[in-house]
Amino acid sequence: MDQVSGQRNNRLSASVHAGEQRQRAYHSVVDPIVQSSNFAFENTADIVSFMEARAAGDTGGRVEYGRYGNPTVRVVEERMAALEGTEDAVAFSSGMAAISTALLTFLKQGDHVILTDDCYRRTREFVLTILARFGVTASVVPINDFDALRRAVTPATRVFFSETPTNPYLRVLDLAQWCAAARVCGAITMLDATFATPVNLRPTEWGVDLVLHSATKYLGGHNDLLAGIAAGSTALISRIRDMVFTMGPILDPQSAFLLLRGIKTLGLRVGQQNRNGQRLADFLRGHPAVEQVWYPGCPDHQDHATAQRQMSGFGGVVSFTVKGDFTATSTFLDQLKIPYLTPSLGAVESLATQPALMSYANVAPEERKALGVVDNLVRYAVGIEDVGDIIADIDQALKAAVG
Ligand SMILES: Cc1ncc(COP(=O)(O)O)c(C=O)c1O
């Protein structure tokens, strides 16, 4: 999995340079933080020529107000478009801002959306409860069950929404089949590819229309910012951008600066996380205190064949159940010395969570069970630390908690 194709080399370079301007104020090497909410004009004639350029559809990147754009944020957008291989991208204040704005852009009263199960809880909630208030209906189908998907299609179906790999069971969506089913009914495909990153997956090469990210995770990579991305064709992104102009879920220039800095090392970080993830999964599969392991790089994972075909790395998230109950699982987490206990993932620091305790704490136990979130489940998002240290730490914690 570590072979570096020409294309992946290009991606490494794009993550460092795409979108930057070579000539900058004061000859600075990094793109500056343009911390300004307004952008002034020389005189009224300057305003007239700006308005004419806007009417013609090309202002040369110039904007007049921060809700309509920002030079630092624009570098993020161009870099993400280069990494995803799309015509354009738009940046948001969070992953949920990207997801909710994209859905609102393309759905109206009476429309229908099809979600796959095992998707991010807040996405499901946005579609099933908030969009429902505006007359949008939805169906949830099991991921990779294409008969169920085709049966769920109605004449009102406008959007297919999914994730890959999913949280917490790392299911890998067969993108070719999913996109083919969408084309038959003319639906737009929206894919949350947060767990994959553009290093491990290029969704548009499989036919996906719109790629979404919580850039809070791997793209930022350092637990110090919240951001979201939508990438796709000019036609789709300009419609989303219009929605952003009105609703205002914009990324601020300080976070854009941190995100640019994070993206520069994306290839290095994700490469190390791919290697650490595989080593950790292999270790856990042989551990007597572990019940089951989910990692797409393991041959016994349900979607291993799809992952091998579609992805160039299997990512840094490993989910597993310990041989013990809810309390023993909590004890295991308490014994860990390396990871921080948080609901997030994708950072240089390892992060671990017991989903039943954190992300699904307010969900009734029966519903949690129906969603497959069992009490003894652990989601471990490996960082870039030494994998020998990560494994030794987990081993001691399992011994202390389960024996
Ligand atoms: C797969 C996935 N999508 C979207 C989100 C939401 O992103 P954010 O927290 O940046 O709004 C998350 C966050 O946890 C996530 O894991």
The ligand as a Gaussian input file, in Angstrom:
#p B3LYP/6-31G(d) Opt

LIG

0 1
 C      -17.390000      11.726000       9.581000
 C      -17.686000      13.057000      10.160000
 N      -18.366000      13.954000       9.418000
 C      -18.655000      15.180000       9.898000
 C      -18.310000      15.560000      11.172000
 C      -18.659000      16.937000      11.661000
 O      -17.549000      17.752000      11.576000
 P      -17.334000      19.050000      12.533000
 O      -17.176000      18.552000      13.925000
 O      -16.113000      19.669000      11.964000
 O      -18.560000      19.888000      12.373000
 C      -17.593000      14.673000      11.971000
 C      -17.212000      15.120000      13.338000
 O      -17.056000      14.487000      14.262000
 C      -17.293000      13.385000      11.463000
 O      -16.630000      12.486000      12.205000

